Amino acid sequence: MGQILHASATTTEATRRAIQHSQESLRTLAKRYGINVVTH
């Protein structure tokens, strides 16, 4: 079954999970995934 994303969503559930479990800095992760560091 495919994942349904909000029209303005920029990350998938898997990407968010990877960010949450990462030991890397927020700046590094934001750059890697192309998101704003203040995005919550």
PDB file with one MODEL, atoms N, CA, C and O in Angstrom:
MODEL        1
ATOM      1  N   MET A   1       0.845  -1.174   0.000  1.00  0.00           N
ATOM      2  CA  MET A   1       0.000   0.000   0.000  1.00  0.00           C
ATOM      3  C   MET A   1       0.891   1.237   0.000  1.00  0.00           C
ATOM      4  O   MET A   1       1.842   1.300   0.780  1.00  0.00           O
ATOM      5  N   GLY A   2       0.616   2.208  -0.840  1.00  0.00           N
ATOM      6  CA  GLY A   2       1.411   3.419  -0.947  1.00  0.00           C
ATOM      7  C   GLY A   2       1.109   4.400   0.173  1.00  0.00           C
ATOM      8  O   GLY A   2       0.047   4.369   0.795  1.00  0.00           O
ATOM      9  N   GLN A   3       2.064   5.254   0.402  1.00  0.00           N
ATOM     10  CA  GLN A   3       1.907   6.275   1.437  1.00  0.00           C
ATOM     11  C   GLN A   3       1.294   7.522   0.820  1.00  0.00           C
ATOM     12  O   GLN A   3       1.712   7.960  -0.252  1.00  0.00           O
ATOM     13  N   ILE A   4       0.300   8.095   1.496  1.00  0.00           N
ATOM     14  CA  ILE A   4      -0.345   9.316   1.028  1.00  0.00           C
ATOM     15  C   ILE A   4       0.285  10.485   1.766  1.00  0.00           C
ATOM     16  O   ILE A   4       0.264  10.535   2.996  1.00  0.00           O
ATOM     17  N   LEU A   5       0.852  11.437   1.007  1.00  0.00           N
ATOM     18  CA  LEU A   5       1.518  12.587   1.594  1.00  0.00           C
ATOM     19  C   LEU A   5       0.654  13.830   1.458  1.00  0.00           C
ATOM     20  O   LEU A   5      -0.095  13.977   0.492  1.00  0.00           O
ATOM     21  N   HIS A   6       0.762  14.710   2.421  1.00  0.00           N
ATOM     22  CA  HIS A   6       0.122  16.022   2.350  1.00  0.00           C
ATOM     23  C   HIS A   6       0.693  16.738   1.133  1.00  0.00           C
ATOM     24  O   HIS A   6       1.841  16.488   0.765  1.00  0.00           O
ATOM     25  N   ALA A   7      -0.057  17.600   0.513  1.00  0.00           N
ATOM     26  CA  ALA A   7       0.377  18.274  -0.718  1.00  0.00           C
ATOM     27  C   ALA A   7       1.677  19.041  -0.546  1.00  0.00           C
ATOM     28  O   ALA A   7       2.454  19.145  -1.495  1.00  0.00           O
ATOM     29  N   SER A   8       1.936  19.584   0.644  1.00  0.00           N
ATOM     30  CA  SER A   8       3.167  20.350   0.847  1.00  0.00           C
ATOM     31  C   SER A   8       4.235  19.580   1.624  1.00  0.00           C
ATOM     32  O   SER A   8       5.251  20.156   2.015  1.00  0.00           O
ATOM     33  N   ALA A   9       4.014  18.288   1.850  1.00  0.00           N
ATOM     34  CA  ALA A   9       4.989  17.477   2.586  1.00  0.00           C
ATOM     35  C   ALA A   9       6.269  17.325   1.772  1.00  0.00           C
ATOM     36  O   ALA A   9       6.230  17.104   0.562  1.00  0.00           O
ATOM     37  N   THR A  10       7.402  17.445   2.458  1.00  0.00           N
ATOM     38  CA  THR A  10       8.690  17.306   1.767  1.00  0.00           C
ATOM     39  C   THR A  10       9.453  16.064   2.209  1.00  0.00           C
ATOM     40  O   THR A  10      10.489  15.735   1.631  1.00  0.00           O
ATOM     41  N   THR A  11       8.952  15.372   3.228  1.00  0.00           N
ATOM     42  CA  THR A  11       9.622  14.156   3.699  1.00  0.00           C
ATOM     43  C   THR A  11       8.617  13.023   3.833  1.00  0.00           C
ATOM     44  O   THR A  11       7.421  13.249   4.015  1.00  0.00           O
ATOM     45  N   THR A  12       9.117  11.822   3.741  1.00  0.00           N
ATOM     46  CA  THR A  12       8.288  10.641   3.941  1.00  0.00           C
ATOM     47  C   THR A  12       8.419  10.193   5.392  1.00  0.00           C
ATOM     48  O   THR A  12       9.266  10.700   6.128  1.00  0.00           O
ATOM     49  N   GLU A  13       7.606   9.272   5.789  1.00  0.00           N
ATOM     50  CA  GLU A  13       7.682   8.722   7.147  1.00  0.00           C
ATOM     51  C   GLU A  13       9.057   8.102   7.400  1.00  0.00           C
ATOM     52  O   GLU A  13       9.615   8.254   8.487  1.00  0.00           O
ATOM     53  N   ALA A  14       9.601   7.411   6.407  1.00  0.00           N
ATOM     54  CA  ALA A  14      10.924   6.787   6.552  1.00  0.00           C
ATOM     55  C   ALA A  14      12.021   7.839   6.751  1.00  0.00           C
ATOM     56  O   ALA A  14      12.934   7.638   7.552  1.00  0.00           O
ATOM     57  N   THR A  15      11.936   8.950   6.028  1.00  0.00           N
ATOM     58  CA  THR A  15      12.918  10.027   6.176  1.00  0.00           C
ATOM     59  C   THR A  15      12.821  10.643   7.561  1.00  0.00           C
ATOM     60  O   THR A  15      13.842  10.876   8.207  1.00  0.00           O
ATOM     61  N   ARG A  16      11.620  10.905   8.019  1.00  0.00           N
ATOM     62  CA  ARG A  16      11.441  11.477   9.362  1.00  0.00           C
ATOM     63  C   ARG A  16      11.981  10.538  10.430  1.00  0.00           C
ATOM     64  O   ARG A  16      12.608  10.991  11.388  1.00  0.00           O
ATOM     65  N   ARG A  17      11.753   9.249  10.284  1.00  0.00           N
ATOM     66  CA  ARG A  17      12.255   8.257  11.240  1.00  0.00           C
ATOM     67  C   ARG A  17      13.782   8.239  11.239  1.00  0.00           C
ATOM     68  O   ARG A  17      14.403   8.158  12.299  1.00  0.00           O
ATOM     69  N   ALA A  18      14.389   8.315  10.055  1.00  0.00           N
ATOM     70  CA  ALA A  18      15.849   8.328   9.955  1.00  0.00           C
ATOM     71  C   ALA A  18      16.424   9.566  10.645  1.00  0.00           C
ATOM     72  O   ALA A  18      17.451   9.479  11.317  1.00  0.00           O
ATOM     73  N   ILE A  19      15.775  10.703  10.484  1.00  0.00           N
ATOM     74  CA  ILE A  19      16.229  11.943  11.126  1.00  0.00           C
ATOM     75  C   ILE A  19      16.106  11.813  12.642  1.00  0.00           C
ATOM     76  O   ILE A  19      17.025  12.188  13.370  1.00  0.00           O
ATOM     77  N   GLN A  20      15.006  11.298  13.116  1.00  0.00           N
ATOM     78  CA  GLN A  20      14.775  11.177  14.558  1.00  0.00           C
ATOM     79  C   GLN A  20      15.785  10.258  15.231  1.00  0.00           C
ATOM     80  O   GLN A  20      16.149  10.486  16.384  1.00  0.00           O
ATOM     81  N   HIS A  21      16.241   9.226  14.532  1.00  0.00           N
ATOM     82  CA  HIS A  21      17.151   8.252  15.132  1.00  0.00           C
ATOM     83  C   HIS A  21      18.619   8.521  14.834  1.00  0.00           C
ATOM     84  O   HIS A  21      19.485   7.759  15.263  1.00  0.00           O
ATOM     85  N   SER A  22      18.905   9.578  14.116  1.00  0.00           N
ATOM     86  CA  SER A  22      20.279   9.888  13.730  1.00  0.00           C
ATOM     87  C   SER A  22      21.044  10.567  14.855  1.00  0.00           C
ATOM     88  O   SER A  22      20.462  11.263  15.687  1.00  0.00           O
ATOM     89  N   GLN A  23      22.348  10.356  14.870  1.00  0.00           N
ATOM     90  CA  GLN A  23      23.245  11.017  15.818  1.00  0.00           C
ATOM     91  C   GLN A  23      23.883  12.261  15.194  1.00  0.00           C
ATOM     92  O   GLN A  23      24.609  12.990  15.870  1.00  0.00           O
ATOM     93  N   GLU A  24      23.617  12.504  13.917  1.00  0.00           N
ATOM     94  CA  GLU A  24      24.213  13.641  13.212  1.00  0.00           C
ATOM     95  C   GLU A  24      23.536  14.949  13.617  1.00  0.00           C
ATOM     96  O   GLU A  24      22.426  14.950  14.149  1.00  0.00           O
ATOM     97  N   SER A  25      24.221  16.058  13.357  1.00  0.00           N
ATOM     98  CA  SER A  25      23.676  17.365  13.696  1.00  0.00           C
ATOM     99  C   SER A  25      22.456  17.673  12.828  1.00  0.00           C
ATOM    100  O   SER A  25      22.309  17.143  11.727  1.00  0.00           O
ATOM    101  N   LEU A  26      21.593  18.533  13.343  1.00  0.00           N
ATOM    102  CA  LEU A  26      20.407  18.932  12.583  1.00  0.00           C
ATOM    103  C   LEU A  26      20.801  19.632  11.296  1.00  0.00           C
ATOM    104  O   LEU A  26      20.155  19.452  10.264  1.00  0.00           O
ATOM    105  N   ARG A  27      21.856  20.428  11.350  1.00  0.00           N
ATOM    106  CA  ARG A  27      22.325  21.138  10.156  1.00  0.00           C
ATOM    107  C   ARG A  27      22.719  20.143   9.059  1.00  0.00           C
ATOM    108  O   ARG A  27      22.364  20.326   7.895  1.00  0.00           O
ATOM    109  N   THR A  28      23.447  19.099   9.431  1.00  0.00           N
ATOM    110  CA  THR A  28      23.881  18.081   8.463  1.00  0.00           C
ATOM    111  C   THR A  28      22.683  17.343   7.880  1.00  0.00           C
ATOM    112  O   THR A  28      22.604  17.129   6.671  1.00  0.00           O
ATOM    113  N   LEU A  29      21.757  16.959   8.743  1.00  0.00           N
ATOM    114  CA  LEU A  29      20.577  16.228   8.285  1.00  0.00           C
ATOM    115  C   LEU A  29      19.699  17.088   7.381  1.00  0.00           C
ATOM    116  O   LEU A  29      19.193  16.607   6.367  1.00  0.00           O
ATOM    117  N   ALA A  30      19.517  18.346   7.742  1.00  0.00           N
ATOM    118  CA  ALA A  30      18.706  19.250   6.921  1.00  0.00           C
ATOM    119  C   ALA A  30      19.312  19.396   5.536  1.00  0.00           C
ATOM    120  O   ALA A  30      18.599  19.389   4.533  1.00  0.00           O
ATOM    121  N   LYS A  31      20.634  19.528   5.484  1.00  0.00           N
ATOM    122  CA  LYS A  31      21.306  19.658   4.191  1.00  0.00           C
ATOM    123  C   LYS A  31      21.142  18.376   3.371  1.00  0.00           C
ATOM    124  O   LYS A  31      20.863  18.435   2.173  1.00  0.00           O
ATOM    125  N   ARG A  32      21.314  17.223   4.011  1.00  0.00           N
ATOM    126  CA  ARG A  32      21.200  15.936   3.312  1.00  0.00           C
ATOM    127  C   ARG A  32      19.811  15.732   2.722  1.00  0.00           C
ATOM    128  O   ARG A  32      19.681  15.278   1.585  1.00  0.00           O
ATOM    129  N   TYR A  33      18.774  16.062   3.484  1.00  0.00           N
ATOM    130  CA  TYR A  33      17.408  15.798   3.046  1.00  0.00           C
ATOM    131  C   TYR A  33      16.735  16.991   2.371  1.00  0.00           C
ATOM    132  O   TYR A  33      15.576  16.902   1.967  1.00  0.00           O
ATOM    133  N   GLY A  34      17.456  18.108   2.249  1.00  0.00           N
ATOM    134  CA  GLY A  34      16.914  19.260   1.553  1.00  0.00           C
ATOM    135  C   GLY A  34      15.756  19.917   2.264  1.00  0.00           C
ATOM    136  O   GLY A  34      14.807  20.381   1.631  1.00  0.00           O
ATOM    137  N   ILE A  35      15.836  19.957   3.598  1.00  0.00           N
ATOM    138  CA  ILE A  35      14.784  20.600   4.373  1.00  0.00           C
ATOM    139  C   ILE A  35      15.367  21.733   5.208  1.00  0.00           C
ATOM    140  O   ILE A  35      16.582  21.813   5.393  1.00  0.00           O
ATOM    141  N   ASN A  36      14.505  22.605   5.710  1.00  0.00           N
ATOM    142  CA  ASN A  36      14.933  23.710   6.551  1.00  0.00           C
ATOM    143  C   ASN A  36      15.204  23.195   7.955  1.00  0.00           C
ATOM    144  O   ASN A  36      14.430  22.394   8.478  1.00  0.00           O
ATOM    145  N   VAL A  37      16.280  23.636   8.565  1.00  0.00           N
ATOM    146  CA  VAL A  37      16.659  23.153   9.887  1.00  0.00           C
ATOM    147  C   VAL A  37      15.600  23.478  10.937  1.00  0.00           C
ATOM    148  O   VAL A  37      15.526  22.773  11.944  1.00  0.00           O
ATOM    149  N   VAL A  38      14.783  24.506  10.753  1.00  0.00           N
ATOM    150  CA  VAL A  38      13.742  24.850  11.725  1.00  0.00           C
ATOM    151  C   VAL A  38      12.406  24.179  11.439  1.00  0.00           C
ATOM    152  O   VAL A  38      11.434  24.431  12.151  1.00  0.00           O
ATOM    153  N   THR A  39      12.333  23.339  10.425  1.00  0.00           N
ATOM    154  CA  THR A  39      11.114  22.593  10.124  1.00  0.00           C
ATOM    155  C   THR A  39      10.847  21.597  11.250  1.00  0.00           C
ATOM    156  O   THR A  39      11.746  20.857  11.650  1.00  0.00           O
ATOM    157  N   HIS A  40       9.623  21.576  11.758  1.00  0.00           N
ATOM    158  CA  HIS A  40       9.267  20.674  12.851  1.00  0.00           C
ATOM    159  C   HIS A  40       8.310  19.626  12.380  1.00  0.00           C
ATOM    160  O   HIS A  40       7.894  18.772  13.163  1.00  0.00           O
TER     161      HIS A  40
ENDMDL
END
